Amino acid sequence: MEDLRIPQAYNEHQPGLEVVSCQHEPGLEVAPPEAGLYPHLQPMSDKEAAGSQAPNVTDIIPGRDEGVKKRKKRLWLIGVVSACVLVAVLVGVLAGVLSRRSQSASASAPSSSATPTSSGPPPANMTGTSTVTTRYLFPTAVSWGYPHLEVLALTPDTRYSVYRKFRNSNATSDSDWKPAGGGFETVGGQINSGSSIAARSQTFGYNATDIFITGNDGGVYTKRHLSDENWDWDSRTTSVPDSWWEVDSKTAVSAPAVVTYNDLVIDMFVLANGSHNTIHHSQWTNASGWWANFDDLGGGDMQFVPAAVSWDGTRIDVFGISAANNHLFHNWWDGKSWQTFNGGLSAFEDLGGFCTSSPVAISRATGTLDVFTRGGDGGLWHLAYNGSWSAWTRIGGNTTIQAQPDALSWEADRIDVFAWGSDNSLLTTTFHVSTSQWTPADGFEAIGSDLSGPPKSVSDAAGSMHVFAYGSQGDLVWKSWNSSTGGKWPTGDFVQLGTPPF
């Protein structure tokens, strides 16, 4: 196939999550009593009593000297006991405050330090008996904005692997899916086993959807359609399903990840087989109209599909999972160059952890990053950046998940995370930035059951979310949420959109 030429600009909005920073506040401090702090509680010697200007009690009431001494001693003891009780109360208050602050600091929120750490916490925090997850097939969804919504369903079909169900911009209702009924449009392509698809939407200048796959020959391919919903195709091929533009030669060993950080550039990341299975990078620019040759970013052998996200018009952050120790590795493009670490000896920053799935990375606002992954204990783990990296934090209590999670943000104050539970349920939890709290506070909300793979989510408008997955029979299932209907996920079964060829 020829290299891809795309005559128009690209654009993509990528919301994400910010977790409010936890500032260190010094706690209460109880100082030991100073000498002379309670002079009225100090006993007087006989000499001091004799030299006192005040009249002696025994002079006023003869014969009562012994009783007065006993009363003085009793008053002194009461004073000492009272002071001890006061100190004990203050120490108790101090311990309670420090405990509450320690619990608050354990929330998944970054500190406000300006310098990122070079590594995360010890991997043992996330290790356990769970093994690395299988590469499950799952759908991918994309939207230009309501009512447009399209779902790309991947199957292991030996002839064609990519199928589509869509709701175009002229849809008359939320259920106005095309093709009607349980049918699917054949998009084509032949993917390698257990792969995934990358999709992006564009609304700058005109509406467009671009999709990217790794073929079963190791090549990376792409195709697109505009608002007419008709896929571009090369007239030299026999049909639209057979028409894909090749981006790279046959070296890829993972599905691609794509990101757009301004209107005129697309960046792609994929694991490719060079001297190691390292993260490779290619870029398309509107000025050239071509995809550049892939360059090796280094960092040693990686596993899983990498993740990439951009928080502004110049910066790209890319994440990979080390094959050597399951640590999360990270690098970023600052608009001019990729970073180096450890005095130039390392191509990636080691953020620690123990990850057993692909990472999912989002950015809610400039300067913020949030990464979610499955840990070695099977739990859902989270790492946040807001000027510096937080500690790894497990969210969702003791609930375990089967594969990579998914996450989105449709407003600055909120992040929604979705996961495939160990009991095949569809799980979700929500982070509220303004309160630094997860809802539910412990565990997840189960909003569906009988899944056979991980979910993928998309927002088509503020206050609107959709989540898709494969059911137990290979059917594509869908559930939607809207803030205008009370902000609750609908109860009951999924909406079934049909079963693509498996």
VEXLUM-342183 format. One record per residue (C-alpha): x, y, z. Coordinates in Angstrom, 1 decimal, always signed. Example, Ala and Ser with C-alpha at 12.3 -4.5 7.8 and 13.67 -1.06 7.14 Angstrom:
BEGIN
+--------+--------+--------+
:     c1 :     c2 :     c3 :
+--------+--------+--------+
:  +12.3 :   -4.5 :   +7.8 :
:  +13.7 :   -1.1 :   +7.1 :
+--------+--------+--------+
***
This chain:
BEGIN
+--------+--------+--------+
:     c1 :     c2 :     c3 :
+--------+--------+--------+
:   +0.0 :   +0.0 :   +0.0 :
:   +1.1 :   +3.6 :   -0.5 :
:   +1.8 :   +6.0 :   +2.3 :
:   -1.1 :   +7.9 :   +3.6 :
:   -1.8 :  +11.4 :   +2.4 :
:   -4.4 :  +13.4 :   +4.3 :
:   -5.2 :  +16.9 :   +2.9 :
:   -7.0 :  +18.4 :   +5.8 :
:   -6.2 :  +19.3 :   +9.4 :
:   -6.8 :  +17.2 :  +12.4 :
:   -8.1 :  +18.1 :  +15.8 :
:   -9.0 :  +16.2 :  +18.9 :
:  -10.2 :  +17.2 :  +22.4 :
:   -9.0 :  +15.0 :  +25.1 :
:  -10.4 :  +15.6 :  +28.5 :
:   -9.0 :  +14.1 :  +31.6 :
:   -8.8 :  +14.2 :  +35.4 :
:   -7.3 :  +16.4 :  +38.0 :
:   -6.9 :  +15.3 :  +41.5 :
:   -6.7 :  +18.1 :  +44.1 :
:   -3.3 :  +18.3 :  +45.7 :
:   -3.0 :  +17.6 :  +49.4 :
:   -0.9 :  +20.3 :  +51.1 :
:   +1.0 :  +19.4 :  +54.3 :
:   -0.3 :  +21.2 :  +57.3 :
:   +1.6 :  +21.0 :  +60.6 :
:   -0.4 :  +19.4 :  +63.4 :
:   -1.0 :  +20.6 :  +66.9 :
:   +2.0 :  +20.5 :  +69.2 :
:   +1.9 :  +20.2 :  +72.9 :
:   +4.9 :  +21.6 :  +74.7 :
:   +5.9 :  +20.3 :  +78.2 :
:   +4.9 :  +22.7 :  +81.1 :
:   +7.6 :  +25.3 :  +81.8 :
:   +8.9 :  +26.0 :  +85.2 :
:   +6.7 :  +28.4 :  +87.0 :
:   +3.8 :  +27.8 :  +84.6 :
:   +1.4 :  +27.0 :  +87.5 :
:   +2.9 :  +29.0 :  +90.5 :
:   -0.3 :  +28.7 :  +92.5 :
:   +0.1 :  +24.9 :  +92.5 :
:   +3.6 :  +24.8 :  +93.9 :
:   +4.0 :  +23.9 :  +97.6 :
:   +5.6 :  +26.4 :  +99.9 :
:   +8.4 :  +25.5 : +102.3 :
:   +8.1 :  +26.2 : +106.0 :
:  +10.7 :  +29.0 : +105.6 :
:   +8.7 :  +30.5 : +102.7 :
:   +5.6 :  +30.3 : +104.8 :
:   +7.2 :  +31.9 : +107.8 :
:   +8.5 :  +34.8 : +105.8 :
:   +5.2 :  +35.4 : +104.0 :
:   +3.6 :  +38.8 : +104.5 :
:   +0.2 :  +37.2 : +104.7 :
:   -1.0 :  +36.0 : +108.1 :
:   -0.4 :  +32.3 : +108.8 :
:   -3.5 :  +30.2 : +109.1 :
:   -2.3 :  +28.8 : +112.4 :
:   -2.2 :  +32.4 : +113.8 :
:   -5.8 :  +33.0 : +112.9 :
:   -7.1 :  +29.6 : +114.0 :
:   -4.9 :  +28.2 : +116.8 :
:   -4.6 :  +24.4 : +117.0 :
:   -5.4 :  +23.8 : +113.3 :
:   -1.8 :  +23.8 : +111.9 :
:   -1.8 :  +20.0 : +111.1 :
:   -5.2 :  +20.2 : +109.3 :
:   -4.1 :  +23.2 : +107.3 :
:   -1.0 :  +21.4 : +106.1 :
:   -3.1 :  +18.4 : +105.0 :
:   -5.4 :  +20.7 : +103.1 :
:   -2.5 :  +22.4 : +101.4 :
:   -1.0 :  +19.0 : +100.4 :
:   -4.4 :  +17.9 :  +99.1 :
:   -4.8 :  +21.1 :  +97.0 :
:   -1.3 :  +20.6 :  +95.6 :
:   -2.0 :  +17.0 :  +94.5 :
:   -5.3 :  +18.1 :  +92.9 :
:   -3.5 :  +20.7 :  +90.9 :
:   -0.9 :  +18.3 :  +89.7 :
:   -3.5 :  +15.8 :  +88.7 :
:   -5.5 :  +18.5 :  +86.8 :
:   -2.4 :  +19.5 :  +84.9 :
:   -1.7 :  +15.9 :  +83.9 :
:   -5.3 :  +15.5 :  +82.7 :
:   -5.1 :  +18.7 :  +80.6 :
:   -1.9 :  +17.4 :  +79.0 :
:   -3.5 :  +14.0 :  +78.3 :
:   -6.5 :  +15.7 :  +76.6 :
:   -4.3 :  +17.8 :  +74.4 :
:   -2.2 :  +14.8 :  +73.4 :
:   -5.4 :  +12.9 :  +72.5 :
:   -6.6 :  +15.8 :  +70.3 :
:   -3.2 :  +16.0 :  +68.6 :
:   -3.3 :  +12.2 :  +67.9 :
:   -6.8 :  +12.5 :  +66.4 :
:   -5.9 :  +15.4 :  +64.1 :
:   -2.8 :  +13.6 :  +62.9 :
:   -4.8 :  +10.4 :  +62.3 :
:   -7.4 :  +12.3 :  +60.2 :
:   -4.7 :  +14.1 :  +58.2 :
:   -2.9 :  +10.8 :  +57.6 :
:   -6.1 :   +9.3 :  +56.2 :
:   -6.7 :  +12.3 :  +54.0 :
:   -3.1 :  +12.2 :  +52.7 :
:   -3.7 :   +8.6 :  +51.7 :
:   -6.3 :   +9.7 :  +49.2 :
:   -5.3 :   +9.5 :  +45.5 :
:   -4.1 :  +13.1 :  +45.1 :
:   -0.7 :  +14.5 :  +44.1 :
:   +1.4 :  +16.9 :  +46.1 :
:   +2.1 :  +20.4 :  +45.0 :
:   +5.8 :  +20.0 :  +44.6 :
:   +7.1 :  +21.3 :  +41.2 :
:   +9.6 :  +18.5 :  +40.6 :
:   +8.4 :  +15.0 :  +39.6 :
:   +9.9 :  +12.1 :  +41.4 :
:  +12.1 :   +9.7 :  +39.4 :
:  +10.3 :   +6.6 :  +40.6 :
:   +7.1 :   +5.5 :  +42.3 :
:   +6.7 :   +3.5 :  +45.5 :
:   +8.1 :   +0.0 :  +45.9 :
:   +6.4 :   -2.5 :  +43.5 :
:   +5.4 :   -4.6 :  +46.5 :
:   +2.5 :   -2.2 :  +47.1 :
:   +0.8 :   -3.6 :  +44.0 :
:   +2.1 :   -7.2 :  +43.8 :
:   +0.1 :  -10.3 :  +44.5 :
:   -0.9 :  -13.6 :  +42.9 :
:   -2.6 :  -12.2 :  +39.8 :
:   -0.9 :  -12.8 :  +36.5 :
:   -0.7 :  -10.5 :  +33.5 :
:   -4.0 :  -10.3 :  +31.8 :
:   -4.9 :  -11.9 :  +28.4 :
:   -5.3 :   -9.5 :  +25.5 :
:   -9.1 :   -9.4 :  +25.3 :
:  -11.0 :   -7.9 :  +22.3 :
:  -13.2 :   -5.0 :  +23.1 :
:  -15.1 :   -2.3 :  +21.1 :
:  -14.0 :   +1.3 :  +20.7 :
:  -16.3 :   +4.3 :  +20.6 :
:  -15.9 :   +7.9 :  +19.3 :
:  -18.1 :  +10.9 :  +18.9 :
:  -18.1 :  +14.4 :  +17.2 :
:  -20.8 :  +15.5 :  +19.6 :
:  -24.4 :  +14.6 :  +20.2 :
:  -26.2 :  +12.9 :  +18.5 :
:  -23.2 :  +11.5 :  +16.5 :
:  -21.8 :   +8.3 :  +18.0 :
:  -20.1 :   +5.3 :  +16.4 :
:  -18.8 :   +2.1 :  +17.8 :
:  -16.0 :   +0.0 :  +16.2 :
:  -16.4 :   -3.6 :  +17.0 :
:  -13.4 :   -5.9 :  +16.7 :
:  -13.7 :   -9.6 :  +16.1 :
:  -11.3 :  -12.5 :  +15.3 :
:  -13.1 :  -13.1 :  +12.0 :
:  -10.5 :  -14.4 :   +9.5 :
:  -11.9 :  -12.4 :   +6.6 :
:  -12.7 :   -9.0 :   +8.1 :
:  -12.1 :   -8.0 :  +11.7 :
:  -13.6 :   -4.5 :  +12.0 :
:  -17.3 :   -3.7 :  +12.1 :
:  -19.3 :   -0.6 :  +12.8 :
:  -22.5 :   +0.5 :  +14.4 :
:  -23.2 :   +4.2 :  +14.3 :
:  -25.7 :   +7.0 :  +15.0 :
:  -25.1 :   +9.9 :  +12.6 :
:  -25.5 :  +13.6 :  +13.0 :
:  -29.1 :  +13.4 :  +11.6 :
:  -30.3 :  +10.8 :  +14.1 :
:  -33.8 :  +11.5 :  +15.3 :
:  -33.5 :   +9.6 :  +18.6 :
:  -31.0 :   +8.0 :  +20.9 :
:  -31.9 :   +4.6 :  +19.5 :
:  -31.6 :   +5.6 :  +15.8 :
:  -28.6 :   +3.3 :  +15.1 :
:  -27.4 :   +2.3 :  +11.7 :
:  -27.5 :   -0.3 :  +10.2 :
:  -30.9 :   -0.9 :  +11.7 :
:  -31.7 :   -3.9 :  +13.8 :
:  -28.9 :   -6.2 :  +14.7 :
:  -26.8 :   -5.6 :  +11.6 :
:  -23.3 :   -4.1 :  +11.3 :
:  -21.4 :   -2.3 :   +8.6 :
:  -18.3 :   -4.1 :   +7.4 :
:  -15.2 :   -1.8 :   +7.8 :
:  -12.7 :   -4.5 :   +6.9 :
:   -9.1 :   -5.1 :   +8.0 :
:   -7.5 :   -8.2 :   +9.5 :
:   -6.1 :   -7.7 :  +13.0 :
:   -3.7 :   -9.8 :  +14.9 :
:   -5.1 :  -11.9 :  +17.7 :
:   -6.2 :  -10.0 :  +20.9 :
:   -5.5 :   -6.5 :  +19.4 :
:   -7.5 :   -3.3 :  +19.7 :
:   -8.3 :   -0.3 :  +17.6 :
:   -7.5 :   +3.3 :  +18.0 :
:  -10.0 :   +5.9 :  +16.9 :
:  -10.1 :   +9.7 :  +17.0 :
:  -12.7 :  +12.3 :  +16.0 :
:  -12.2 :  +15.7 :  +14.5 :
:  -14.5 :  +18.7 :  +14.6 :
:  -12.0 :  +21.4 :  +13.5 :
:  -13.1 :  +22.7 :  +10.1 :
:  -15.1 :  +19.6 :   +9.3 :
:  -16.2 :  +16.4 :  +11.0 :
:  -14.1 :  +13.3 :  +10.4 :
:  -13.3 :  +10.0 :  +12.1 :
:   -9.9 :   +8.2 :  +11.7 :
:   -9.2 :   +4.7 :  +12.8 :
:   -5.9 :   +2.8 :  +13.2 :
:   -5.2 :   -0.9 :  +13.5 :
:   -2.3 :   -3.3 :  +13.5 :
:   -2.8 :   -5.9 :  +10.9 :
:   -2.1 :   -9.6 :  +11.2 :
:   +1.0 :   -9.0 :   +9.1 :
:   +2.4 :   -6.6 :  +11.7 :
:   +1.7 :   -3.5 :   +9.6 :
:   -0.1 :   -0.4 :  +11.0 :
:   -3.0 :   +0.7 :   +8.8 :
:   -5.5 :   +3.6 :   +8.9 :
:   -8.7 :   +4.8 :   +7.2 :
:  -11.1 :   +7.7 :   +7.6 :
:  -14.5 :   +9.0 :   +6.8 :
:  -16.0 :  +12.5 :   +6.7 :
:  -19.5 :  +13.6 :   +7.8 :
:  -21.1 :  +11.7 :   +4.9 :
:  -20.1 :   +8.5 :   +6.8 :
:  -18.5 :   +7.1 :   +3.6 :
:  -15.0 :   +5.5 :   +4.2 :
:  -12.3 :   +6.7 :   +1.9 :
:  -10.9 :   +4.0 :   -0.3 :
:   -8.1 :   +3.4 :   -2.8 :
:   -9.6 :   +2.8 :   -6.3 :
:   -6.9 :   +0.2 :   -6.9 :
:   -8.5 :   -2.1 :   -4.3 :
:  -11.5 :   -4.2 :   -5.0 :
:  -13.8 :   -2.8 :   -2.2 :
:  -14.0 :   -0.4 :   +0.7 :
:  -13.4 :   -3.1 :   +3.3 :
:  -10.1 :   -4.0 :   +1.6 :
:   -8.9 :   -0.4 :   +1.3 :
:   -6.6 :   +0.7 :   +4.1 :
:   -3.6 :   +3.0 :   +4.0 :
:   -0.4 :   +1.5 :   +5.4 :
:   +1.4 :   +3.7 :   +7.9 :
:   +4.4 :   +1.5 :   +8.7 :
:   +6.1 :   -1.7 :   +7.5 :
:   +5.6 :   -5.0 :   +9.2 :
:   +7.3 :   -4.4 :  +12.6 :
:   +4.4 :   -3.7 :  +15.0 :
:   +3.7 :   -6.1 :  +17.9 :
:   +0.9 :   -4.1 :  +19.6 :
:   -2.1 :   -2.1 :  +18.6 :
:   -1.5 :   +1.6 :  +18.1 :
:   -2.3 :   +4.5 :  +20.4 :
:   -2.9 :   +8.0 :  +18.8 :
:   -3.1 :  +11.5 :  +20.2 :
:   -3.5 :  +15.0 :  +18.7 :
:   -2.0 :  +17.9 :  +20.5 :
:   -2.9 :  +20.6 :  +18.0 :
:   -5.0 :  +21.0 :  +14.8 :
:   -2.3 :  +20.1 :  +12.4 :
:   -0.5 :  +17.1 :  +13.9 :
:   -1.2 :  +13.5 :  +14.8 :
:   +1.2 :  +11.3 :  +16.9 :
:   +1.1 :   +7.5 :  +16.9 :
:   +2.8 :   +5.1 :  +19.4 :
:   +3.1 :   +1.4 :  +19.0 :
:   +5.3 :   -1.4 :  +20.3 :
:   +7.5 :   -2.5 :  +17.5 :
:  +10.1 :   -5.2 :  +17.1 :
:  +13.5 :   -3.6 :  +16.8 :
:  +16.4 :   -4.7 :  +19.0 :
:  +13.7 :   -4.9 :  +21.6 :
:   +9.9 :   -4.6 :  +21.7 :
:  +10.1 :   -0.9 :  +22.5 :
:   +7.8 :   +2.0 :  +22.0 :
:   +8.1 :   +3.5 :  +18.5 :
:   +6.7 :   +6.9 :  +17.4 :
:   +5.5 :   +8.3 :  +14.1 :
:   +4.0 :  +11.7 :  +13.3 :
:   +1.7 :  +13.1 :  +10.6 :
:   +1.7 :  +16.8 :   +9.9 :
:   -0.7 :  +18.8 :   +7.8 :
:   +2.3 :  +20.5 :   +6.2 :
:   +3.9 :  +17.3 :   +4.9 :
:   +0.7 :  +15.3 :   +4.4 :
:   +2.8 :  +12.2 :   +5.2 :
:   +3.5 :   +9.9 :   +8.1 :
:   +7.1 :  +10.0 :   +9.1 :
:   +9.2 :   +6.9 :   +9.6 :
:   +8.8 :   +5.3 :  +13.0 :
:  +11.6 :   +6.2 :  +15.5 :
:  +12.5 :   +4.1 :  +18.5 :
:  +12.0 :   +5.9 :  +21.8 :
:  +14.0 :   +3.2 :  +23.7 :
:  +13.4 :   +2.3 :  +27.3 :
:  +13.9 :   -1.5 :  +26.9 :
:  +11.4 :   -4.2 :  +26.3 :
:   +7.8 :   -3.2 :  +26.9 :
:   +4.5 :   -5.1 :  +27.0 :
:   +0.8 :   -4.1 :  +26.4 :
:   -0.5 :   -1.3 :  +24.2 :
:   +1.1 :   +2.1 :  +25.2 :
:   -1.0 :   +5.1 :  +26.3 :
:   -0.6 :   +8.7 :  +25.1 :
:   -2.3 :  +11.9 :  +26.1 :
:   -1.9 :  +15.6 :  +25.6 :
:   -2.8 :  +18.4 :  +28.0 :
:   -2.1 :  +21.4 :  +25.7 :
:   -0.9 :  +22.4 :  +22.2 :
:   +2.7 :  +21.4 :  +22.7 :
:   +3.1 :  +18.5 :  +25.2 :
:   +2.6 :  +14.8 :  +24.8 :
:   +2.9 :  +12.2 :  +27.6 :
:   +3.4 :   +8.6 :  +26.7 :
:   +3.3 :   +5.6 :  +29.1 :
:   +4.4 :   +2.0 :  +28.7 :
:   +4.7 :   -1.1 :  +31.0 :
:   +8.1 :   -2.6 :  +31.4 :
:   +8.4 :   -6.3 :  +30.5 :
:  +11.2 :   -6.6 :  +32.9 :
:   +9.5 :   -5.6 :  +36.2 :
:   +6.0 :   -4.5 :  +35.3 :
:   +6.8 :   -0.9 :  +36.3 :
:   +5.0 :   +2.1 :  +34.7 :
:   +7.4 :   +4.0 :  +32.4 :
:   +6.8 :   +7.6 :  +31.3 :
:   +8.3 :  +10.2 :  +28.9 :
:   +7.0 :  +13.4 :  +27.5 :
:   +7.5 :  +15.7 :  +24.5 :
:   +7.8 :  +19.4 :  +25.4 :
:   +7.3 :  +20.7 :  +21.9 :
:  +11.0 :  +20.4 :  +21.0 :
:  +12.3 :  +17.1 :  +22.3 :
:  +11.8 :  +13.9 :  +24.3 :
:  +13.2 :  +14.0 :  +27.8 :
:  +16.0 :  +11.9 :  +29.2 :
:  +16.5 :  +10.8 :  +32.8 :
:  +19.3 :   +9.8 :  +35.2 :
:  +21.8 :  +12.1 :  +33.5 :
:  +20.8 :  +11.1 :  +30.0 :
:  +21.3 :   +7.3 :  +30.7 :
:  +17.5 :   +6.5 :  +30.7 :
:  +15.0 :   +7.1 :  +28.0 :
:  +12.0 :   +6.8 :  +30.3 :
:  +11.1 :   +7.8 :  +33.8 :
:  +10.4 :   +4.8 :  +36.1 :
:   +7.2 :   +5.5 :  +38.1 :
:   +7.2 :   +2.1 :  +39.8 :
:   +4.1 :   +0.1 :  +40.6 :
:   +3.4 :   -3.4 :  +39.4 :
:   +1.0 :   -3.3 :  +36.4 :
:   -0.7 :   -6.3 :  +34.8 :
:   -2.7 :   -4.5 :  +32.1 :
:   -2.3 :   -1.7 :  +29.6 :
:   -2.3 :   +1.7 :  +31.2 :
:   -5.1 :   +4.2 :  +30.6 :
:   -4.0 :   +7.9 :  +30.7 :
:   -6.2 :  +11.0 :  +30.7 :
:   -5.7 :  +14.7 :  +31.3 :
:   -8.5 :  +16.8 :  +32.7 :
:   -6.7 :  +20.1 :  +32.4 :
:   -3.4 :  +21.6 :  +31.7 :
:   -0.8 :  +20.3 :  +34.1 :
:   -2.7 :  +17.2 :  +35.2 :
:   -2.4 :  +13.5 :  +34.4 :
:   -4.2 :  +10.5 :  +35.7 :
:   -3.2 :   +6.9 :  +35.0 :
:   -5.2 :   +3.8 :  +35.8 :
:   -4.2 :   +0.2 :  +35.5 :
:   -4.7 :   -3.3 :  +37.0 :
:   -2.2 :   -4.1 :  +39.7 :
:   -0.5 :   -7.4 :  +40.5 :
:   -3.2 :   -8.0 :  +43.2 :
:   -5.9 :   -7.8 :  +40.6 :
:   -7.1 :   -4.4 :  +42.0 :
:   -7.7 :   -1.1 :  +40.2 :
:   -4.7 :   +1.2 :  +40.8 :
:   -4.3 :   +5.0 :  +40.2 :
:   -1.4 :   +7.4 :  +39.9 :
:   -1.9 :  +11.1 :  +39.6 :
:   +0.2 :  +14.1 :  +38.5 :
:   -0.5 :  +17.7 :  +39.4 :
:   +3.0 :  +19.3 :  +39.6 :
:   +4.4 :  +16.1 :  +41.1 :
:   +3.5 :  +12.4 :  +41.1 :
:   +1.3 :  +11.0 :  +43.9 :
:   +1.8 :   +7.6 :  +45.4 :
:   +0.1 :   +4.6 :  +43.9 :
:   -3.4 :   +4.2 :  +45.3 :
:   -5.8 :   +1.4 :  +45.1 :
:   -9.3 :   +2.4 :  +44.4 :
:  -12.5 :   +0.4 :  +44.7 :
:  -11.7 :   -1.3 :  +47.9 :
:  -11.0 :   -5.0 :  +47.8 :
:  -12.8 :   -5.6 :  +44.5 :
:  -10.7 :   -7.2 :  +41.7 :
:  -10.9 :   -6.7 :  +38.0 :
:  -10.1 :   -8.9 :  +35.0 :
:   -8.4 :   -6.6 :  +32.5 :
:   -7.5 :   -3.0 :  +31.7 :
:   -9.9 :   -0.3 :  +33.0 :
:  -11.2 :   +2.7 :  +31.1 :
:  -11.7 :   +6.3 :  +32.1 :
:  -13.1 :   +9.6 :  +30.9 :
:  -13.9 :  +13.1 :  +32.1 :
:  -16.7 :  +15.3 :  +30.7 :
:  -16.2 :  +18.2 :  +33.1 :
:  -13.3 :  +19.7 :  +35.1 :
:  -14.6 :  +18.4 :  +38.4 :
:  -15.3 :  +14.8 :  +37.6 :
:  -13.7 :  +11.5 :  +36.4 :
:  -15.6 :   +8.3 :  +35.7 :
:  -13.8 :   +5.0 :  +35.7 :
:  -15.1 :   +1.7 :  +34.3 :
:  -13.9 :   -1.9 :  +34.8 :
:  -14.7 :   -5.5 :  +34.1 :
:  -15.2 :   -7.2 :  +37.5 :
:  -14.0 :  -10.6 :  +38.4 :
:  -17.7 :  -11.7 :  +38.5 :
:  -18.1 :  -10.4 :  +34.9 :
:  -20.0 :   -7.3 :  +36.1 :
:  -19.6 :   -3.8 :  +34.7 :
:  -18.2 :   -1.7 :  +37.5 :
:  -17.9 :   +2.1 :  +37.8 :
:  -16.7 :   +4.6 :  +40.3 :
:  -16.6 :   +8.4 :  +40.1 :
:  -14.0 :  +10.9 :  +41.5 :
:  -15.1 :  +14.4 :  +42.4 :
:  -12.3 :  +16.9 :  +42.4 :
:  -13.9 :  +19.5 :  +44.5 :
:  -14.3 :  +17.1 :  +47.5 :
:  -11.4 :  +14.8 :  +46.6 :
:  -13.7 :  +11.8 :  +47.2 :
:  -14.6 :   +8.7 :  +45.2 :
:  -18.2 :   +7.6 :  +44.9 :
:  -18.9 :   +5.0 :  +46.2 :
:  -16.5 :   +5.6 :  +49.0 :
:  -15.5 :   +2.0 :  +49.1 :
:  -15.9 :   -0.5 :  +46.2 :
:  -17.8 :   +0.1 :  +43.0 :
:  -21.3 :   +0.5 :  +41.7 :
:  -22.3 :   -2.5 :  +39.5 :
:  -24.3 :   -1.2 :  +36.5 :
:  -24.4 :   -4.4 :  +34.5 :
:  -23.5 :   -8.1 :  +34.4 :
:  -22.5 :  -11.0 :  +32.1 :
:  -19.7 :   -9.3 :  +30.3 :
:  -17.1 :  -11.3 :  +28.3 :
:  -14.5 :   -8.5 :  +28.0 :
:  -13.5 :   -5.0 :  +29.3 :
:  -15.6 :   -1.9 :  +28.6 :
:  -14.9 :   +1.2 :  +26.6 :
:  -16.5 :   +4.6 :  +27.3 :
:  -17.1 :   +7.9 :  +25.5 :
:  -18.8 :  +11.2 :  +26.2 :
:  -20.7 :  +12.9 :  +23.4 :
:  -21.6 :  +16.0 :  +25.4 :
:  -21.2 :  +17.5 :  +28.9 :
:  -23.3 :  +15.4 :  +31.3 :
:  -23.6 :  +12.5 :  +28.9 :
:  -21.7 :   +9.2 :  +28.9 :
:  -21.9 :   +5.9 :  +27.0 :
:  -20.2 :   +2.6 :  +27.8 :
:  -19.9 :   -0.4 :  +25.5 :
:  -18.7 :   -4.0 :  +25.9 :
:  -19.2 :   -7.5 :  +24.7 :
:  -21.8 :   -9.7 :  +26.5 :
:  -21.4 :  -13.3 :  +27.3 :
:  -22.8 :  -14.4 :  +23.9 :
:  -20.5 :  -12.0 :  +21.9 :
:  -23.2 :   -9.4 :  +21.5 :
:  -22.3 :   -5.7 :  +21.6 :
:  -24.1 :   -4.2 :  +24.6 :
:  -24.6 :   -0.5 :  +25.5 :
:  -25.6 :   +1.5 :  +28.5 :
:  -25.9 :   +5.4 :  +28.7 :
:  -26.0 :   +8.0 :  +31.5 :
:  -27.2 :  +11.5 :  +31.4 :
:  -27.1 :  +14.1 :  +34.2 :
:  -30.5 :  +15.5 :  +33.1 :
:  -32.2 :  +12.3 :  +34.2 :
:  -31.1 :  +12.4 :  +37.8 :
:  -27.5 :  +11.4 :  +37.4 :
:  -28.2 :   +7.7 :  +37.9 :
:  -27.2 :   +4.8 :  +35.7 :
:  -30.4 :   +3.0 :  +34.5 :
:  -31.2 :   -0.2 :  +36.2 :
:  -31.9 :   -3.4 :  +34.3 :
:  -30.3 :   -5.0 :  +31.3 :
:  -28.1 :   -3.6 :  +28.7 :
:  -29.4 :   -2.4 :  +25.3 :
:  -28.2 :   -5.0 :  +22.8 :
:  -27.0 :   -3.6 :  +19.5 :
:  -26.4 :   -6.9 :  +17.7 :
:  -23.7 :   -9.5 :  +17.4 :
:  -20.9 :   -8.9 :  +14.9 :
:  -19.4 :  -11.9 :  +13.1 :
:  -17.1 :  -13.8 :  +15.5 :
+--------+--------+--------+
***
